[in-house]
Amino acid sequence: MASTLYRKGDDLGEIRGRFAPSPTGEMHLGNAWTALLAWLDVRKHNGTMVLRMEDLDPDRSRPEYAEGIMHDLAWLGLDWDEGPDTGGAYAPYVQDERRELYQRMLERLIEADLVYPCYCSRAEIQTAASAPHGGEGEAAYPGTCRSRRGGCKNRKPALRIKVPNKVISFEDGVYGRIDENLAQTAGDFIVRRSDGVHAYQLAVVVDDALMQISRVLRGDDLLSSTSRQLLLYELLGFAPPSFTHVPLLYGEDGHRLSKRQRPLALAEMREKYMSAEKLIGYLAWKAGLVDCWQAVRPEELIDGFSLEKLTREAVVVRYQDFS
């Protein structure tokens, strides 16, 4: 059971980072938090900032939400060097326009005999007696279809990657060294859904690799996805980026902020005459970048930004601060 330790992508040379929101709703304070920290991490290193729309889900993504996200980012003072509106050397910057690239990489995995069709339903996987739990209530796939012969007349198959029994290790910018044996925690995971949509794990690896992204800063809700993505980097022959996972924003009720919380949507806060500088200052205060809540522009935070200042603990937001 070998272990693979992945080096930091910063060794690749030019720093290229990204913010990759899903246009499935209005941008809220939690999205702004991640966007600000990712932007500061890139600008601190005089790098290139990429904006990519992850609209892979055809049922939930809307072009008006993508437009709203770009408007909100511009209002906050968070600019980008490459993106859906500005273009760039690695266009397109919208996942819906990159599906051919995902299919091409999937075919590479198929030709190498690294994937197989799976006809199991989610309910069957959840109730499988032999399935250990893979975190966040997700059951690890028990491998039912890996050795299956023949299909299922009434179901279209998903495609799963053959996960090797080895430990994947990497250094996270906030959490330090992470070790995970995917065979035990996740099992063979999906790279294409049964409806034909390419899975997030595959798409994000293809996008970051082909766009030459060297630094990924994102919410720690995606920390559990990193080992899966690192495996795909290895199987596809790409050099991985460095990863930093930052704590999410939570309300006093213990629930993380979401797009369903209208009062903390940036459009709503803007309508209540909250200035962009005041909002940036609040997030900077919560991140430990300034000593008190005060109006500040993003560029004023660059020199003092450091990953070492970020906590691993959830950051609590009081709703009354914005009432």
C-alpha positions, 0 to 999 in steps of 0.5 A: 500500500504505497503512499504518494505525497504531492508537491506544491504546484508553486514549483511550476513557476508563474502563480495562477489562481482562480475563483470558480463559483457555481452560478446556481443562485445569488452571491452571498457573504460566504462566497465573497469570503472565499473570493476575497481570500483567493484573490488576496492569495494570488495578488500577494504573489503578483499572480494571474487571477482567473474567474471560471463559471462552474455551470456543469449542472444544467438543472440549476445553473442560470446565465443571469446568476453568472452575470450577477456574480461578475457584477458583485465581484466588480462591486467588491473590487475583486478583479480578474485577468482572465474570465468569461467576459475578458477571455484569455489564453485558456478560454472558454472559462465556462464549464458548459462550453468545455464538455468536449474537453472532459469527454476527451479526458474521460476517453483517455481513462477508458482506453487505459481501462481505469473506469467501469460502468456502474448500475447501482442506485444511490439507495442501493449504495447507502444500504449496502451492509459492507459500505463504510462511510466516506464522510459527510454522510456519504457512503463509500462505494463498495465496488459492486459493479467493478467485477460485474458482467453485463448491464441493466436493461432499465438503467443507464450506467454511471462511470466510476474510476478504479481507485487503487489501495494506496494512501494519497498525501498532500500539504494543505496551506491551512490544515497541513499534511493530509493522508487518505486512503480513498479505497477505504474512505470513498471507494471507486468514485463517479467521473460521469453521471448516469445522465451523461453529465461529467462529474465535478471531480473530473471537470475541475481537474481538467479545467485547473490542469489545462488552465495551468492553475498552480494555486487553489484556495477554496472552502474547506467543504471541498477538503474531502474532494482533494485526494480524489482530484489528486488521483485524477491528476496522477492518472491523467498525467497532470502536475497538481496545484497547491491546495489551501482550504479555508474555514467557511462562514457560519451563522449563530445557529450553527449552519453554514451560510448558503444562497437561501439566506436572502438577507446575506446576499450581496445584492440585498446588502447593497440595497441596504446601502452597505458599502463594498469597503465596509463589507470587505472590512468585515471579512478582513476582520473575521479573517484576522487581517485587520484588528477591527471592523473598518472600511477597507479596499481589497488592495489595501490588504495585499501586503499584510495577507498571510495564510498563517493568519487564517484559523482552522475553526469555523467563522461565525457571522452575526446576522444583526451586524448587517441589520 
